Amino acid sequence: MYTEAELYDLIFNAMDKDFSGQAGQVADLVRRALPHSRTLLDVACGTGEHARYLSEAHGFEVDGIDISPEMIARARAKCPRGRFDIADMTSFHLGRRYDGVFCMSGSIAHTVTMPRMREALACLRDHLVPGGVAIVQPYLTPDRVKVGTAEYTVESGDLRVKRTRLSERDGQCQRVYYHYTIEGPDGTREADEVDVWGLFTVDEMLAAFSAVGLAATYDPSWSDPAGDGVYVASVPA
């Protein structure tokens, strides 16, 4: 939903996505590594929901990047104390380092290919202070991806949104087509978007972390509709 950012919060709130709980887990992981940590970078931050909770509920100073100007505009409004930049996760250079760098909701899979995945992980590494941690919530592994069509409708106030989702497998990628029918006070409009996700196994992900000099562990206990488990990585001492 890169161009339909105003619908992001509406749809994910209707899906009961646990931004608050995930933010708490990120806070715990970072403070376990650095008890006095205070700075975080949210990579592929979307509209800033994780950043907002980490700032307001957990006392972090949170910056963020996202490739979508629409997403960044909403994140800036939610988190006015942070710095939110439009940037590609595979090639950003902010000139700052953080106690923790995190990438949630399977967004890392938008790199699509393994070379671009490694580039993104290298960027995460380069923005960590010594002893800092990178937290990456992956997308679904290849054996977990389902294809087909799904449709649902959400409402909020005078806005009603119907979303149709068509998912196809394309080799080591998943291609997802979205169609929106948006009814509001100004009438009805239609919109379309396409998402492409790379499909990587746990072993492939761990090898990618290692290739850029990050020592990573995989915790399969995290559960989210966007993916399974979480990777926690750091630069070896």
C-alpha positions in Angstrom: 0.0 0.0 0.0 2.7 2.5 -1.0 0.4 5.0 -2.6 -2.6 4.3 -0.5 -0.9 5.0 2.9 -4.0 6.6 4.3 -5.7 3.2 4.2 -2.8 1.3 5.9 -3.8 2.1 9.5 -7.5 1.5 8.8 -6.9 -1.9 7.3 -4.3 -3.1 9.9 -6.3 -1.9 12.8 -9.3 -3.9 11.5 -6.9 -6.9 11.3 -5.9 -6.4 14.9 -2.2 -6.2 14.1 -0.4 -6.0 17.5 1.9 -3.0 16.9 2.0 -2.3 20.6 3.0 -5.9 21.6 5.6 -6.1 18.9 7.1 -2.8 19.9 7.4 -4.1 23.5 9.2 -7.2 22.2 11.6 -5.0 20.2 12.3 -2.9 23.3 13.0 -5.9 25.4 15.4 -7.4 22.8 17.4 -4.1 22.4 17.6 -3.5 26.2 18.7 -7.0 26.8 21.7 -6.3 24.6 22.2 -2.7 25.7 20.5 -2.0 29.0 20.9 1.8 28.7 19.9 1.9 25.0 17.9 4.9 23.8 18.1 5.2 20.0 16.4 3.1 17.4 16.0 3.1 13.6 12.9 1.7 12.0 13.7 0.4 8.5 10.6 0.3 6.2 8.8 2.1 8.9 5.4 2.4 7.1 3.2 4.9 8.8 5.2 4.8 12.0 3.0 2.7 14.3 5.9 0.7 15.8 7.9 3.8 16.1 5.1 5.6 17.9 4.7 2.9 20.5 8.5 2.6 21.0 8.7 6.4 21.6 5.6 7.0 23.7 5.4 3.7 25.7 9.1 2.8 25.9 11.0 6.0 25.9 13.1 5.5 22.9 14.3 8.2 20.4 13.1 6.6 17.1 14.0 7.6 13.5 12.8 5.8 10.4 13.1 5.3 6.7 10.7 4.1 4.1 10.7 4.2 0.3 7.2 5.7 0.2 6.8 9.4 0.5 3.1 8.9 1.6 4.1 6.5 4.4 6.9 8.9 5.6 4.5 11.8 5.7 2.2 9.9 8.0 5.1 8.7 10.2 6.4 12.2 10.6 2.9 13.4 11.8 2.7 10.5 14.3 6.3 10.9 15.6 7.2 14.6 15.3 10.3 14.1 17.6 11.9 11.6 15.2 13.7 12.0 11.9 11.9 10.2 9.1 13.6 10.0 5.7 12.6 8.7 2.3 15.1 6.0 1.4 15.6 2.6 -0.1 16.5 -0.1 2.5 19.2 -1.5 0.3 21.2 1.8 -0.1 20.6 4.2 2.7 23.4 6.2 4.5 22.1 8.4 7.3 25.4 9.3 8.9 24.1 8.2 12.3 24.3 5.0 14.3 21.7 3.5 16.6 21.5 1.1 19.6 19.0 -0.9 17.7 17.9 -1.2 14.1 14.7 -3.1 13.2 12.7 -4.1 10.2 9.2 -5.5 10.9 6.2 -7.0 9.1 8.2 -9.1 6.6 9.2 -5.9 4.9 12.8 -7.1 4.4 11.4 -9.5 1.7 10.7 -6.5 -0.5 14.4 -6.8 -1.4 13.1 -9.7 -3.6 16.5 -11.1 -4.5 19.3 -12.5 -2.3 21.9 -9.9 -3.5 19.6 -7.1 -2.5 18.8 -8.8 0.7 22.5 -8.8 1.6 22.7 -5.1 0.6 19.9 -4.3 3.0 21.4 -6.3 5.9 24.7 -4.5 5.3 22.9 -1.2 5.7 21.4 -2.3 8.9 24.9 -3.4 10.1 26.4 0.0 9.2 23.9 1.9 11.3 24.6 0.0 14.5 26.7 1.3 17.4 29.2 -1.3 18.9 27.1 -3.8 20.8 23.9 -2.8 19.1 21.4 -5.3 17.7 19.5 -5.7 14.4 16.0 -7.2 14.7 14.4 -8.5 11.5 10.9 -10.0 11.2 11.0 -12.1 8.0 8.3 -12.8 5.5 6.8 -16.3 5.1 9.2 -19.0 4.1 8.6 -20.6 0.6 6.8 -23.6 2.1 4.3 -21.4 4.0 3.2 -19.1 1.1 -0.4 -19.6 0.0 -1.8 -18.4 -3.3 -5.4 -17.4 -4.3 -7.9 -14.6 -3.7 -9.2 -13.0 -0.6 -11.6 -10.2 -0.1 -12.8 -8.2 2.9 -14.3 -4.8 3.8 -13.4 -2.5 6.6 -15.2 0.7 7.8 -14.3 3.7 9.9 -16.5 6.7 10.3 -17.7 7.7 6.9 -15.0 5.7 5.0 -15.7 2.2 3.7 -12.9 0.2 2.0 -13.3 -3.1 0.1 -10.0 -4.8 -0.7 -9.5 -7.7 -3.0 -6.1 -9.5 -2.8 -4.9 -11.9 -5.5 -1.7 -13.8 -4.7 0.5 -15.7 -7.2 3.7 -17.6 -6.9 6.4 -16.7 -9.4 9.4 -18.9 -8.8 11.1 -17.7 -5.6 8.8 -14.7 -5.4 5.2 -14.0 -4.4 3.4 -11.4 -6.4 0.3 -9.9 -4.8 -2.2 -7.7 -6.6 -4.5 -5.4 -4.6 -7.7 -3.7 -5.8 -9.5 -1.2 -3.6 -12.9 0.3 -3.8 -13.0 3.3 -1.5 -16.3 4.9 -0.6 -16.2 8.2 1.3 -17.9 11.6 1.6 -16.4 12.7 -1.7 -17.8 9.6 -3.6 -16.3 6.3 -4.7 -12.9 5.7 -6.3 -10.9 2.6 -7.3 -7.2 2.0 -6.8 -4.7 -0.8 -7.6 -1.3 -1.7 -6.1 1.2 -4.6 -6.6 3.5 -6.1 -3.9 6.4 -8.4 -4.7 8.0 -10.5 -1.9 11.1 -12.6 -2.1 10.8 -16.0 -0.6 13.8 -17.1 1.6 14.4 -20.1 3.8 15.7 -19.7 7.4 19.0 -21.2 6.3 19.3 -18.7 3.4 18.5 -15.8 5.8 21.1 -16.9 8.3 23.7 -17.2 5.6 22.9 -13.7 4.4 23.4 -12.3 7.8 26.7 -14.1 8.1 27.8 -12.9 4.6 27.7 -9.3 5.8 29.4 -9.9 9.1 26.4 -10.2 11.4 26.0 -13.1 13.9 22.3 -13.9 13.9 20.0 -16.2 15.7 16.4 -17.2 14.7 13.6 -17.3 17.2 10.6 -19.1 15.6 8.2 -18.2 18.5 7.1 -14.9 17.1 3.9 -15.1 15.1 2.4 -12.6 12.8 0.2 -12.8 9.6 3.1 -11.2 7.7 5.6 -13.9 8.6 7.1 -16.3 11.2 9.7 -15.8 13.8 12.4 -13.1 14.2 16.1 -12.8 13.6 18.3 -11.0 16.2 21.8 -10.1 14.9 24.8 -8.2 16.1 28.4 -7.6 15.0 30.6 -10.2 16.7 33.0 -8.8 19.3 
